[in-house]
C-alpha cells in the first residue's frame, strides 16, 4: 500500500513539475527582460551580447544608439545566493541602476536590498575606484553607498558581487561595445 501511494505521489509531483517548468521559465525570462529596462531607463530596445561565456544586454534608444549595458550579477549573500540585474554606462564608469531578481535574505533586515531606498543609491554611482559601503554615516565619495542598518552582511554582499561582476564584464565587453 505504501509503495503504491509513493509511486502515485511521485508520479503526480513529476507531472506537475513537467507541466509547470516551462511556465516558470517563461515567467523568469519576462522578469529578466523587464529588469533590463528597469536598470537602463533610457533604453527602448536591447540586443544580446555574448562573449567568453558571459551574456550582457546592450540597451538602445529610439535611434539605435547605445545607452548602456545590462548584465546579471550573482553571488553569495547572508543566507543564499543574491541575483541582480545591473545597468552600467558604455564607458563602464557609472552605474545606471540595480534591481534584485532573487534573494532570501533575512526578512525585515537583509531583504531591504530590494527596497528603493537602498537600490536608488546605485543610480549614478561611480565604479572607479570600486564601490564601497559606509556604516552609520552618509556616503561622502562618489563610489560609496550607505549600508543597511543591522544588515551589513547583505549590503557588503551586494557591493562585493557588484565589484566582482563589473570587473569581469568590463574586461570582457569594453572593447566590444561602442562608446556613445
Secondary structure, DSSP 8 states (H G I E B T S, - for coil): -HHHHHHHHHHHHHHHHHHHHHHHHHHHHHHHHHHHHHHSTT-SEEEEEEETTEEEEEEE-TTS-EEEEEEEEEEE-SSSEEEEEEEE-TTSSBEEEEEEEE----TTTGGGGGSHHHHGGGTT-B-SS--EEESSS---STTEEE--TT-HHHHHHHHHHHHHHHHHHHHHHTTTS---
